[in-house]
C-alpha cells in the first residue's frame, strides 16, 4: 500500500506527454481523489511523436493539449511543460538545474519518475534514450542537488531554498517492490490514455491492452488491476 494520508505534495516527472498516463495515471487518479496536491512536469513536448512530415511546433502544441486534457481527466490541474527538445534529453548540468528549480518551487514530498535502473534494453519503449536520461536526471536532481544549498547556489538568489524529497516511486520498473490497486480507476486511466489521440492510432483495442497488462500486474497481489513501482525512501 502506498501509505499516503492525503496531505502530501506529489510531483510526476515525465519525459514526454503520455508517459505519465501509460506509467502511473491510475495511481494519480486514485491519489487525486484523496485530495493529494499533484503537479506534472513534462520534460519534452513530444514534437517527434510522429513519423509524418509535420512541423515539430504543431505536433508539440497538439501533444501539450492532449496532456492537459489527460491531466484534467485524472484530476490534475498543475502541468509544467519544460519544452526541452524531444529525443535530445541528456543528464547534464543544465537539465538537472531545471529539475532542481521545479523541485524547489513546488516542494513535493513524493516524486514519481521512470526507473533509472532500466538499462537492460529488453523493452525498446522503456529504454528510449529520453526515458533513460530523464530518469537519471530526476534522481540526481532529487539527491543530492535539490536538498543541498551548494548545488546551484544561483537558485538561492531566486529565493529557491533547498528542499528534500521524502520518497520516490519509479514507474516502468523491471524490479517492483510496490503494487498500487487501481481497480477503481482503471477506466479513468484508459480515458486519460485516449486523450492522447495523436499517439493512440496503433492501439486497435486500447482498453483491452490496458486491462490485460495491468490485470497481469494486479494478479500477483490479488488486485483486479495494479500499477507497479520501485519505491525508494530518500530521507
ROSE-4610 file (N, C-alpha, C; in Angstrom, 1 decimal, always signed):
// ROSE-4610
residu = [X/X/X/X/X/X/X/X/X/X/X/X/X/X/X/X/X/X/X/X/X/X/X/X/X/X/X/X/X/X/X/X/X/X/X/X/X/X/X/X/X/X/X/X/X/X/X/X/X/X/X/X/X/X/X/X/X/X/X/X/X/X/X/X/X/X/X/X/X/X/X/X/X/X/X/X/X/X/X/X/X/X/X/X/X/X/X/X/X/X/X/X/X/X/X/X/X/X/X/X/X/X/X/X/X/X/X/X/X/X/X/X/X/X/X/X/X/X/X/X/X/X/X/X/X/X/X/X/X/X/X/X/X/X/X/X/X/X/X/X/X/X/X/X/X/X/X/X/X/X/X/X/X/X/X/X/X/X/X/X/X/X/X/X/X/X/X/X/X/X/X/X/X/X/X/X/X/X/X/X/X/X/X/X/X/X/X/X/X/X/X/X/X/X/X/X/X/X/X/X/X/X/X/X/X/X/X/X/X/X/X/X/X/X/X/X/X/X/X/X/X/X/X/X/X/X/X/X/X/X/X/X/X/X/X/X/X/X/X/X/X/X/X/X/X/X/X/X/X/X/X/X/X/X/X/X/X/X/X/X/X/X/X/X/X/X/X/X/X/X/X/X/X/X/X/X/X/X/X/X/X/X/X/X/X/X/X/X/X/X/X/X/X/X/X/X/X/X/X/X/X/X/X/X/X/X/X/X/X/X/X/X/X/X/X/X/X/X/X/X/X/X/X/X/X/X/X/X/X/X/X/X/X/X/X/X/X/X/X/X/X/X/X/X/X/X/X/X/X/X/X/X/X/X/X/X/X/X/X/X/X/X/X/X/X/X/X/X/X/X/X/X/X/X/X/X/X/X/X/X/X/X/X/X/X/X/X/X/X/X/X/X/X/X/X/X/X/X/X/X/X/X/X/X/X/X/X/X/X/X/X/X/X/X/X/X/X/X/X/X/X/X/X/X/X/X/X/X/X/X/X/X/X/X/X/X/X/X/X/X/X/X/X/X/X/X/X/X/X/X/X/X/X/X/X/X/X/X/X/X/X/X/X/X/X/X/X/X/X/X/X/X/X/X/X/X/X/X/X/X/X/X/X/X/X/X/X/X/X/X/X/X/X/X/X/X/X/X/X/X/X/X/X/X/X/X/X/X/X/X/X/X/X/X/X/X/X/X/X/X/X/X/X/X/X/X/X/X/X/X/X/X/X/X/X/X/X/X/X/X/X/X/X/X/X/X/X/X/X/X/X/X/X/X/X/X/X/X/X/X/X/X/X/X/X/X/X/X/X/X/X/X/X/X/X/X/X/X/X/X/X/X/X/X/X/X/X/X/X/X/X/X/X/X/X/X/X/X/X/X/X/X/X/X/X/X/X/X/X/X/X/X/X/X/X/X/X/X/X/X/X/X/X/X/X/X/X/X/X/X/X/X/X/X/X/X/X/X/X/X/X/X/X/X/X/X/X/X/X/X/X/X/X/X/X/X/X/X/X/X/X/X/X/X/X/X/X/X/X/X/X/X/X/X/X/X/X/X/X/X/X/X/X/X/X/X/X/X/X/X/X/X/X/X/X/X/X/X/X/X/X/X/X/X/X]
num = [1/1/1/2/2/2/3/3/3/4/4/4/5/5/5/6/6/6/7/7/7/8/8/8/9/9/9/10/10/10/11/11/11/12/12/12/13/13/13/14/14/14/15/15/15/16/16/16/17/17/17/18/18/18/19/19/19/20/20/20/21/21/21/22/22/22/23/23/23/24/24/24/25/25/25/26/26/26/27/27/27/28/28/28/29/29/29/30/30/30/31/31/31/32/32/32/33/33/33/34/34/34/35/35/35/36/36/36/37/37/37/38/38/38/39/39/39/40/40/40/41/41/41/42/42/42/43/43/43/44/44/44/45/45/45/46/46/46/47/47/47/48/48/48/49/49/49/50/50/50/51/51/51/52/52/52/53/53/53/54/54/54/55/55/55/56/56/56/57/57/57/58/58/58/59/59/59/60/60/60/61/61/61/62/62/62/63/63/63/64/64/64/65/65/65/66/66/66/67/67/67/68/68/68/69/69/69/70/70/70/71/71/71/72/72/72/73/73/73/74/74/74/75/75/75/76/76/76/77/77/77/78/78/78/79/79/79/80/80/80/81/81/81/82/82/82/83/83/83/84/84/84/85/85/85/86/86/86/87/87/87/88/88/88/89/89/89/90/90/90/91/91/91/92/92/92/93/93/93/94/94/94/95/95/95/96/96/96/97/97/97/98/98/98/99/99/99/100/100/100/101/101/101/102/102/102/103/103/103/104/104/104/105/105/105/106/106/106/107/107/107/108/108/108/109/109/109/110/110/110/111/111/111/112/112/112/113/113/113/114/114/114/115/115/115/116/116/116/117/117/117/118/118/118/119/119/119/120/120/120/121/121/121/122/122/122/123/123/123/124/124/124/125/125/125/126/126/126/127/127/127/128/128/128/129/129/129/130/130/130/131/131/131/132/132/132/133/133/133/134/134/134/135/135/135/136/136/136/137/137/137/138/138/138/139/139/139/140/140/140/141/141/141/142/142/142/143/143/143/144/144/144/145/145/145/146/146/146/147/147/147/148/148/148/149/149/149/150/150/150/151/151/151/152/152/152/153/153/153/154/154/154/155/155/155/156/156/156/157/157/157/158/158/158/159/159/159/160/160/160/161/161/161/162/162/162/163/163/163/164/164/164/165/165/165/166/166/166/167/167/167/168/168/168/169/169/169/170/170/170/171/171/171/172/172/172/173/173/173/174/174/174/175/175/175/176/176/176/177/177/177/178/178/178/179/179/179/180/180/180/181/181/181/182/182/182/183/183/183/184/184/184/185/185/185/186/186/186/187/187/187/188/188/188/189/189/189/190/190/190/191/191/191/192/192/192/193/193/193/194/194/194/195/195/195/196/196/196/197/197/197/198/198/198/199/199/199/200/200/200/201/201/201/202/202/202/203/203/203/204/204/204/205/205/205/206/206/206/207/207/207/208/208/208/209/209/209/210/210/210/211/211/211/212/212/212/213/213/213/214/214/214/215/215/215/216/216/216/217/217/217/218/218/218/219/219/219/220/220/220/221/221/221/222/222/222/223/223/223/224/224/224/225/225/225/226/226/226/227/227/227/228/228/228/229/229/229/230/230/230/231/231/231/232/232/232/233/233/233/234/234/234/235/235/235]
x = [+0.8/+0.0/+0.9/+0.4/+1.2/+1.4/+0.5/+0.7/+0.7/-0.2/-0.4/-1.6/-1.5/-2.6/-3.4/-3.1/-3.9/-3.3/-2.2/-1.7/-0.4/+0.2/+1.5/+1.3/+2.4/+2.6/+3.3/+2.8/+3.3/+3.7/+4.8/+5.3/+5.6/+5.1/+5.4/+6.4/+7.5/+8.5/+8.4/+7.9/+7.6/+8.4/+9.1/+9.9/+9.1/+7.9/+7.1/+5.6/+4.8/+3.4/+3.0/+2.2/+1.6/+2.4/+3.7/+4.5/+3.8/+3.4/+2.8/+1.5/+0.8/-0.5/-0.3/+0.7/+1.0/+1.5/+2.3/+3.1/+2.3/+1.6/+1.1/-0.2/-1.0/-2.2/-3.3/-3.3/-4.3/-4.0/-2.8/-2.4/-2.6/-2.3/-2.5/-4.0/-4.9/-6.3/-6.8/-6.2/-6.6/-6.1/-4.9/-4.4/-5.1/-5.5/-6.2/-7.6/-8.2/-9.5/-9.3/-8.1/-7.8/-7.5/-7.4/-7.1/-5.6/-4.8/-3.4/-3.1/-2.2/-1.7/-0.7/-1.0/-0.2/+0.2/+1.5/+2.0/+2.7/+2.4/+3.1/+4.2/+5.4/+6.4/+6.7/+6.5/+6.6/+7.9/+8.9/+10.2/+10.3/+9.7/+9.6/+8.2/+7.9/+6.5/+6.2/+7.1/+6.8/+6.7/+7.5/+7.3/+7.8/+8.5/+8.9/+8.0/+6.9/+6.0/+5.2/+5.7/+5.1/+6.1/+5.8/+6.6/+6.2/+5.2/+4.7/+5.5/+5.6/+6.4/+5.7/+5.2/+4.6/+5.6/+5.2/+6.1/+6.1/+7.4/+7.5/+6.7/+6.7/+5.9/+4.4/+3.9/+2.5/+2.2/+3.1/+3.0/+3.1/+4.0/+4.2/+3.0/+2.3/+1.1/+0.0/-0.1/-1.1/-0.9/+0.3/+0.6/+0.5/+0.8/+0.6/-0.9/-1.7/-3.2/-3.7/-3.2/-3.6/-3.2/-2.0/-1.6/-2.5/-2.8/-3.6/-5.0/-5.5/-6.8/-6.7/-5.7/-5.5/-5.3/-4.6/-4.4/-5.7/-6.5/-7.8/-8.7/-8.6/-9.4/-9.0/-7.8/-7.4/-7.3/-7.7/-7.8/-6.6/-5.7/-4.5/-4.7/-4.5/-4.7/-3.3/-2.3/-1.0/-0.1/+0.2/+1.1/+2.1/+3.4/+4.5/+5.2/+5.3/+5.9/+7.3/+8.4/+9.7/+10.1/+9.5/+9.7/+11.2/+11.8/+13.1/+13.0/+14.0/+13.9/+13.7/+12.6/+12.2/+13.4/+13.7/+14.8/+16.2/+16.3/+17.6/+17.9/+17.2/+17.4/+18.8/+19.5/+20.8/+20.8/+21.3/+21.5/+22.8/+22.6/+23.7/+23.3/+24.3/+24.1/+22.9/+22.7/+21.6/+20.2/+20.1/+18.8/+18.6/+19.6/+19.5/+19.1/+19.7/+19.3/+17.9/+17.4/+15.9/+15.1/+15.4/+14.6/+14.8/+16.0/+16.1/+15.3/+15.2/+14.4/+12.9/+12.3/+10.9/+10.7/+11.7/+11.6/+11.6/+12.4/+12.4/+11.2/+10.7/+9.5/+8.2/+8.0/+6.8/+6.9/+8.2/+8.5/+7.7/+7.7/+7.0/+7.6/+6.7/+7.1/+7.5/+6.7/+6.9/+7.1/+8.0/+8.2/+8.0/+7.3/+7.2/+8.0/+8.8/+9.6/+9.8/+10.4/+10.7/+12.0/+12.2/+13.2/+14.6/+15.5/+16.9/+17.6/+17.1/+17.8/+17.4/+16.5/+16.1/+17.0/+18.1/+19.1/+19.5/+18.6/+18.8/+18.4/+17.7/+17.2/+16.4/+15.7/+14.8/+13.5/+13.2/+11.9/+12.3/+12.1/+12.5/+11.8/+10.5/+9.8/+10.4/+10.5/+11.1/+12.5/+13.3/+14.7/+14.9/+13.9/+14.1/+15.1/+15.9/+17.0/+16.5/+15.4/+14.8/+14.3/+13.8/+13.4/+14.6/+15.6/+16.8/+17.4/+17.5/+18.1/+17.3/+16.0/+15.1/+15.1/+15.1/+15.1/+16.4/+17.5/+18.8/+18.8/+18.4/+18.4/+17.5/+16.3/+15.4/+16.0/+16.6/+17.2/+18.3/+19.2/+20.3/+19.9/+18.8/+18.2/+17.6/+17.0/+16.4/+17.5/+18.5/+19.5/+20.9/+21.8/+21.6/+21.3/+21.1/+21.2/+20.1/+18.8/+17.7/+17.8/+18.4/+18.4/+19.7/+20.6/+21.9/+22.1/+22.3/+22.4/+23.7/+24.6/+25.9/+25.7/+24.6/+24.3/+23.5/+23.9/+23.2/+22.9/+23.9/+23.7/+23.0/+23.1/+22.4/+20.9/+20.3/+18.9/+18.5/+19.5/+19.2/+18.9/+19.5/+19.3/+17.9/+17.2/+15.9/+14.9/+15.4/+14.5/+14.1/+14.8/+14.5/+15.4/+14.9/+15.7/+15.7/+16.8/+16.9/+15.6/+15.4/+14.2/+14.5/+14.1/+14.3/+13.1/+13.1/+12.0/+12.1/+11.0/+11.0/+11.0/+10.3/+10.2/+10.1/+10.5/+10.4/+9.7/+8.8/+8.1/+8.6/+9.4/+9.8/+8.8/+8.3/+7.4/+8.1/+7.4/+8.1/+9.3/+9.2/+10.3/+10.3/+11.4/+11.5/+11.7/+11.8/+12.1/+11.2/+9.8/+8.9/+9.0/+8.7/+8.5/+7.2/+6.4/+5.2/+4.1/+3.0/+1.8/+0.7/+0.2/-0.9/-2.2/-3.2/-4.5/-5.2/-5.4/-6.1/-7.4/-8.0/-9.2/-10.3/-10.3/-11.4/-11.1/-9.9/-9.5/-9.0/-9.2/-8.7/-9.4/-10.7/-11.4/-10.9/-10.6/-10.1/-8.7/-7.9/-6.6/-6.8/-7.7/-8.0/-8.4/-9.3/-9.8/-8.7/-7.8/-6.7/-5.8/-5.5/-4.7/-5.4/-6.7/-7.4/-7.3/-7.0/-6.9/-5.7/-4.7/-3.5/-3.8/-4.7/-5.2/-4.1/-3.2/-2.1/-1.2/-1.2/-0.3/-1.0/-2.4/-3.1/-3.6/-3.1/-3.6/-3.2/-2.1/-1.6/-2.3/-3.2/-3.9/-5.3/-5.5/-6.8/-7.8/-7.3/-8.1/-7.3/-7.3/-6.6/-7.1/-8.4/-9.0/-8.5/-8.6/-8.2/-6.8/-5.9/-4.5/-4.2/-4.8/-4.5/-5.0/-6.2/-6.8/-6.0/-5.5/-4.6/-3.3/-2.7/-1.4/-1.5/-2.4/-2.4/-3.2/-4.0/-4.6/-3.5/-2.6/-1.5/-0.7/-0.4/+0.3/-0.4/-1.8/-2.6/-2.7/-2.7/-3.0/-2.0/-0.8/+0.2/-0.2/-0.9/-1.2/-2.7/-3.5/-4.9/-5.8/-5.2/-6.0/-6.5/-7.6/-8.1/-7.1/-6.6/-5.7/-4.7/-3.5/-2.5/-1.4/-0.8/+0.4/+1.5/+2.7/+3.8/+4.9/+5.6/+6.7/+7.8/+9.0/+10.1/+10.1/+9.8/+9.6/+10.9/+11.4/+12.7/+12.5/+12.9/+12.8/+14.1/+14.0/+15.2/+15.6/+14.9/+15.3/+15.6]
y = [-1.2/+0.0/+1.2/+2.3/+3.5/+4.3/+4.2/+4.8/+6.4/+6.9/+8.3/+8.7/+9.9/+10.3/+11.4/+11.8/+12.8/+14.2/+14.4/+15.7/+16.0/+14.9/+15.1/+15.9/+16.5/+17.1/+16.1/+15.8/+14.8/+15.5/+15.1/+15.6/+14.3/+14.4/+13.4/+14.0/+13.4/+13.9/+12.9/+13.4/+12.6/+13.0/+12.1/+12.6/+13.2/+12.6/+13.0/+13.1/+13.8/+13.7/+12.2/+11.6/+10.3/+9.3/+9.5/+8.6/+8.5/+9.6/+9.5/+8.7/+8.8/+8.1/+6.6/+6.2/+4.8/+4.3/+5.0/+4.5/+4.6/+5.7/+5.8/+6.6/+6.8/+7.7/+7.0/+5.7/+5.1/+5.4/+5.4/+5.8/+7.3/+8.1/+9.5/+9.8/+9.2/+9.3/+8.9/+7.9/+7.4/+8.5/+9.0/+9.9/+11.3/+11.7/+13.0/+12.9/+11.7/+11.6/+11.7/+11.4/+11.5/+13.0/+13.8/+15.2/+15.6/+14.7/+14.9/+16.0/+16.9/+18.0/+17.4/+17.5/+16.8/+17.8/+17.7/+18.5/+17.6/+17.8/+17.1/+18.0/+17.5/+18.1/+17.3/+17.9/+17.2/+17.8/+16.9/+17.4/+17.9/+17.1/+17.5/+17.5/+18.2/+18.3/+17.3/+16.3/+15.2/+15.6/+16.6/+17.1/+16.0/+15.0/+14.0/+12.7/+12.9/+11.8/+11.4/+11.5/+11.1/+10.8/+10.0/+9.7/+10.5/+11.3/+12.2/+13.4/+14.0/+15.2/+16.5/+16.5/+17.6/+18.5/+19.8/+20.8/+20.4/+20.3/+19.9/+20.9/+22.1/+23.1/+22.7/+22.3/+21.9/+20.7/+19.7/+18.5/+18.7/+19.6/+19.9/+20.5/+21.4/+22.1/+21.0/+20.1/+19.1/+18.2/+17.8/+16.9/+17.6/+18.9/+19.6/+19.7/+19.9/+20.0/+18.6/+17.6/+16.2/+15.9/+16.4/+16.1/+16.9/+18.1/+18.9/+18.2/+17.7/+17.0/+15.8/+15.0/+13.8/+14.1/+15.1/+15.5/+15.9/+16.6/+17.0/+15.8/+14.8/+13.6/+12.9/+12.9/+12.2/+13.2/+14.4/+15.3/+16.2/+16.4/+17.2/+18.5/+19.6/+20.9/+21.6/+21.1/+21.8/+21.0/+21.5/+20.8/+21.8/+21.5/+22.3/+21.7/+22.4/+22.0/+22.6/+21.8/+22.3/+22.7/+22.0/+22.2/+22.1/+21.0/+20.6/+19.8/+19.6/+19.0/+17.5/+17.1/+15.7/+14.9/+13.8/+12.9/+13.4/+14.5/+15.0/+15.3/+14.7/+14.9/+14.3/+15.0/+14.5/+14.8/+13.8/+14.1/+14.9/+16.2/+17.2/+18.3/+19.1/+20.2/+21.0/+21.4/+22.3/+21.6/+20.4/+19.7/+19.5/+19.1/+18.9/+20.2/+21.3/+22.6/+23.0/+22.7/+22.9/+22.1/+20.8/+20.0/+20.4/+20.8/+21.3/+22.5/+23.4/+24.6/+24.2/+23.3/+23.0/+22.2/+21.4/+20.7/+21.7/+22.7/+23.7/+24.7/+24.9/+25.7/+25.0/+23.8/+23.1/+22.2/+21.9/+21.3/+20.0/+19.0/+17.8/+16.9/+16.2/+15.2/+13.9/+13.6/+12.4/+12.7/+12.0/+12.2/+10.8/+10.8/+9.7/+10.0/+9.0/+9.1/+7.8/+7.7/+6.5/+5.9/+4.6/+4.0/+4.1/+4.7/+4.9/+3.6/+2.5/+1.2/+0.5/+1.0/+0.3/+0.5/-0.2/+0.0/-1.3/-2.3/-3.6/-3.7/-2.8/-2.8/-4.0/-4.5/-5.6/-5.2/-3.9/-3.3/-2.0/-1.9/-0.7/+0.6/+0.4/+1.6/+2.1/+1.3/+1.7/+2.2/+1.7/+2.0/+3.2/+3.9/+5.1/+6.0/+6.7/+7.5/+8.6/+9.2/+10.3/+9.7/+8.5/+7.9/+7.7/+7.2/+6.9/+8.2/+9.2/+10.5/+11.2/+11.2/+11.9/+11.2/+9.8/+9.1/+9.4/+9.4/+9.6/+11.1/+12.0/+13.4/+13.7/+13.1/+13.2/+12.8/+11.6/+11.1/+12.0/+12.4/+13.2/+14.6/+15.1/+16.4/+16.2/+15.1/+14.9/+14.7/+13.9/+13.6/+13.6/+14.5/+15.3/+16.8/+17.1/+18.5/+19.4/+18.9/+19.8/+20.2/+19.3/+19.5/+20.2/+20.4/+20.9/+22.3/+23.3/+24.6/+24.9/+24.0/+24.2/+23.7/+23.1/+22.8/+23.9/+24.5/+25.6/+26.7/+27.3/+28.4/+29.6/+29.7/+30.8/+30.8/+29.6/+29.4/+30.0/+30.1/+30.8/+32.2/+32.8/+34.2/+34.4/+33.4/+33.4/+33.2/+32.9/+32.6/+31.2/+30.3/+28.9/+28.1/+27.9/+27.2/+25.7/+25.1/+23.6/+22.9/+21.8/+21.0/+19.5/+18.7/+17.3/+16.5/+15.7/+14.8/+13.6/+13.1/+12.0/+10.7/+10.5/+9.2/+9.4/+8.3/+8.3/+7.0/+7.0/+5.9/+5.8/+4.8/+4.6/+3.8/+4.3/+3.5/+3.0/+2.1/+1.4/+0.6/+0.1/-0.6/-2.1/-2.7/-4.2/-4.9/-4.1/-4.7/-4.0/-4.3/-3.6/-4.1/-3.3/-3.7/-3.1/-2.4/-1.8/-2.0/-2.4/-2.6/-1.7/-0.9/+0.0/-0.4/-0.6/-1.1/+0.0/-0.2/+0.8/+0.3/-0.7/-1.3/-0.3/+0.7/+1.7/+2.8/+2.9/+4.0/+3.5/+2.2/+1.7/+2.3/+2.6/+3.2/+4.7/+5.3/+6.7/+6.7/+5.7/+5.6/+5.4/+4.6/+4.3/+5.6/+6.3/+7.6/+8.6/+8.7/+9.6/+9.2/+7.9/+7.5/+7.8/+7.7/+8.0/+9.5/+10.3/+11.8/+12.0/+11.1/+11.3/+10.7/+11.3/+10.8/+10.7/+11.6/+11.5/+10.3/+9.7/+8.6/+7.2/+7.2/+6.0/+5.3/+5.7/+5.1/+3.7/+3.3/+1.9/+0.9/+1.4/+0.6/+0.3/-0.9/-1.2/-1.4/-2.0/-2.2/-1.7/-0.4/+0.2/-0.3/-0.4/-0.8/-2.2/-3.1/-4.5/-4.6/-3.9/-3.9/-3.4/-2.3/-1.8/-2.8/-3.3/-4.2/-5.5/-6.0/-7.2/-7.0/-5.8/-5.5/-5.3/-4.4/-4.0/-5.0/-5.9/-7.0/-8.0/-8.2/-9.1/-8.7/-7.4/-6.8/-7.0/-6.8/-6.9/-8.3/-9.3/-10.7/-11.1/-10.7/-11.2/-10.8/-9.7/-9.2/-9.3/-10.0/-10.2/-9.0/-8.0/-6.9/-7.2/-6.6/-6.7/-6.1/-4.9/-4.1/-3.4/-3.3/-2.6/-2.0/-0.9/-0.3/-0.7/-0.9/-1.3/-0.3/-0.2/+0.8/+0.2/+0.8/+0.5/+1.7/+1.5/+2.6/+2.7/+4.0/+4.3/+5.4/+5.2/+6.2/+7.0/+8.3/+9.2/+10.0/+9.8/+10.6/+9.6]
z = [+0.0/+0.0/+0.0/-0.6/-0.8/+0.4/+1.5/+2.7/+2.6/+1.8/+1.7/+2.6/+3.2/+4.1/+3.4/+2.2/+1.5/+1.7/+2.4/+2.6/+1.9/+1.3/+0.7/-0.6/-1.0/-2.3/-3.2/-4.4/-5.3/-6.6/-7.1/-8.5/-9.3/-10.6/-11.6/-12.6/-12.8/-13.8/-15.0/-16.1/-17.3/-18.5/-19.1/-20.3/-21.4/-21.7/-22.8/-22.3/-23.1/-22.9/-23.1/-22.3/-22.3/-21.5/-21.2/-20.4/-19.0/-18.5/-17.2/-17.2/-18.3/-18.4/-18.6/-19.4/-19.5/-18.2/-17.5/-16.3/-15.0/-14.7/-13.4/-13.2/-14.3/-14.1/-13.3/-13.3/-12.4/-10.9/-10.6/-9.2/-9.0/-10.0/-9.8/-9.7/-10.4/-10.3/-8.9/-8.4/-7.0/-6.0/-6.1/-5.2/-5.3/-6.5/-6.6/-5.9/-6.0/-5.3/-3.8/-3.3/-1.8/-1.4/-2.4/-2.1/-2.2/-2.7/-2.8/-3.8/-3.5/-4.4/-5.4/-6.6/-7.7/-8.8/-9.1/-10.2/-11.2/-12.5/-13.6/-14.1/-14.3/-15.0/-16.3/-17.4/-18.7/-19.4/-19.5/-19.9/-21.4/-22.3/-23.7/-24.1/-25.2/-25.6/-26.7/-26.9/-27.8/-29.2/-29.7/-31.1/-32.1/-31.7/-32.6/-32.5/-31.9/-31.7/-32.9/-34.1/-35.3/-36.4/-37.3/-38.5/-39.7/-39.5/-40.6/-40.7/-41.9/-42.0/-41.5/-40.3/-39.7/-39.1/-38.9/-38.3/-36.8/-36.2/-34.8/-33.9/-34.2/-33.3/-33.3/-34.4/-34.5/-33.7/-33.8/-33.0/-31.6/-31.2/-29.8/-29.2/-29.9/-29.5/-29.3/-30.3/-30.2/-28.9/-28.7/-27.6/-26.2/-26.2/-24.9/-24.6/-25.6/-25.4/-25.0/-25.6/-25.2/-23.7/-23.3/-22.0/-21.0/-21.3/-20.4/-20.3/-21.4/-21.3/-20.4/-20.6/-19.9/-18.4/-18.1/-16.7/-16.0/-16.8/-16.2/-15.9/-16.8/-16.6/-15.2/-14.9/-13.6/-12.4/-12.6/-11.5/-11.2/-12.2/-12.1/-12.8/-12.1/-12.7/-13.0/-12.3/-12.5/-13.4/-14.6/-15.5/-16.0/-15.8/-16.2/-17.4/-18.5/-19.7/-19.7/-19.7/-19.7/-21.2/-22.1/-23.6/-24.0/-23.5/-23.9/-25.2/-26.0/-27.3/-27.2/-27.8/-27.9/-28.5/-27.9/-28.4/-28.1/-27.4/-27.2/-25.7/-24.8/-23.4/-23.0/-22.1/-21.6/-20.1/-19.4/-17.9/-17.7/-18.0/-17.8/-16.8/-16.6/-15.5/-15.8/-17.1/-17.5/-17.1/-17.5/-17.3/-15.8/-15.0/-13.6/-12.9/-13.4/-12.8/-13.0/-14.2/-14.5/-13.5/-13.3/-12.4/-11.0/-10.6/-9.2/-9.0/-10.0/-9.9/-9.6/-10.4/-10.2/-8.9/-8.5/-7.2/-6.0/-6.1/-5.1/-5.1/-6.3/-6.5/-5.9/-6.3/-5.9/-4.6/-4.2/-3.0/-2.7/-3.6/-3.4/-2.3/-1.6/-0.6/-1.3/-2.4/-3.2/-4.7/-5.3/-6.7/-7.4/-8.5/-9.4/-10.7/-11.1/-12.3/-12.9/-14.1/-14.7/-13.9/-14.0/-13.3/-13.9/-13.3/-13.9/-14.0/-13.3/-13.4/-14.7/-15.4/-16.7/-17.8/-17.8/-18.8/-19.5/-19.4/-19.9/-21.4/-21.9/-23.3/-23.7/-22.7/-23.0/-23.6/-23.4/-23.9/-24.5/-25.8/-26.6/-26.1/-25.8/-25.3/-24.0/-23.0/-21.7/-21.9/-22.7/-22.8/-23.8/-24.2/-25.0/-24.4/-25.2/-24.7/-23.8/-24.1/-23.3/-21.9/-21.9/-20.7/-19.8/-20.3/-19.5/-19.0/-19.8/-19.4/-18.4/-18.6/-17.6/-16.3/-16.3/-15.1/-14.2/-14.9/-14.2/-13.7/-14.6/-14.2/-13.0/-13.0/-11.9/-10.6/-10.6/-9.4/-8.9/-9.9/-9.5/-9.0/-9.5/-9.1/-7.7/-7.4/-6.1/-5.0/-5.4/-4.4/-5.1/-4.7/-3.6/-3.9/-5.2/-5.6/-5.0/-5.0/-4.6/-3.1/-2.3/-0.9/-0.4/-1.2/-0.8/-1.4/-0.5/-1.0/-1.8/-1.7/-2.5/-4.0/-4.3/-5.7/-6.3/-7.3/-8.0/-7.0/-6.4/-5.4/-6.0/-7.4/-8.0/-7.8/-7.6/-7.3/-6.0/-5.0/-3.8/-4.0/-5.0/-5.3/-5.8/-6.4/-6.8/-5.7/-4.5/-3.3/-3.3/-4.0/-4.0/-3.1/-1.9/-0.8/-1.0/-0.5/-0.6/-0.1/-0.8/-0.4/-0.6/+0.4/+0.4/+0.1/-0.9/-1.3/-0.4/+0.1/+1.1/+0.4/-0.7/-1.3/-2.8/-3.5/-5.0/-5.3/-6.3/-6.9/-8.3/-8.6/-10.0/-10.8/-11.9/-12.7/-13.9/-14.6/-15.8/-15.3/-14.1/-13.5/-13.8/-13.9/-14.1/-12.7/-11.7/-10.4/-9.3/-9.4/-8.5/-7.1/-6.1/-4.7/-4.2/-5.0/-4.5/-5.6/-5.2/-6.1/-5.6/-6.4/-6.0/-6.8/-6.0/-6.5/-7.3/-8.6/-9.4/-10.0/-9.3/-9.7/-9.9/-9.0/-9.1/-10.1/-10.6/-11.5/-12.9/-13.2/-14.4/-15.6/-15.5/-16.6/-16.8/-15.7/-15.8/-16.5/-16.1/-16.8/-18.3/-18.7/-20.1/-20.8/-20.1/-20.7/-20.8/-19.9/-20.0/-21.1/-21.3/-22.5/-23.8/-23.8/-25.1/-25.4/-24.4/-24.7/-25.6/-25.6/-26.4/-27.8/-28.5/-29.8/-30.8/-30.8/-31.8/-31.7/-30.5/-30.2/-30.1/-30.2/-30.0/-31.2/-32.4/-33.6/-33.7/-33.1/-33.2/-32.3/-31.4/-30.5/-31.0/-31.6/-32.1/-30.9/-29.8/-28.6/-27.4/-27.2/-26.1/-24.8/-24.6/-23.3/-23.0/-24.0/-23.8/-23.5/-24.1/-23.9/-22.4/-22.0/-20.7/-19.6/-19.8/-18.8/-18.7/-19.9/-19.8/-19.1/-19.4/-18.9/-17.4/-17.0/-15.6/-14.7/-15.4/-14.7/-14.4/-15.3/-15.0/-13.8/-13.8/-12.6/-11.3/-11.4/-10.2/-9.6/-10.5/-10.2/-9.1/-9.1/-8.1/-6.7/-6.5/-5.2/-4.9/-5.8/-5.6/-5.9/-6.8/-7.2/-8.6/-9.0/-10.3/-11.3/-10.9/-11.7/-10.8/-11.1/-10.3/-11.2/-10.7/-11.2/-10.3/-10.9/-10.1/-10.1/-9.0/-8.8/-8.0/-8.1/-7.2/-6.3/-5.0/-4.0/-3.3/-3.3/-2.6/-1.6/-0.3/+0.7/+0.6/+0.6/+0.3/+1.5/+2.7/+3.9/+5.0]
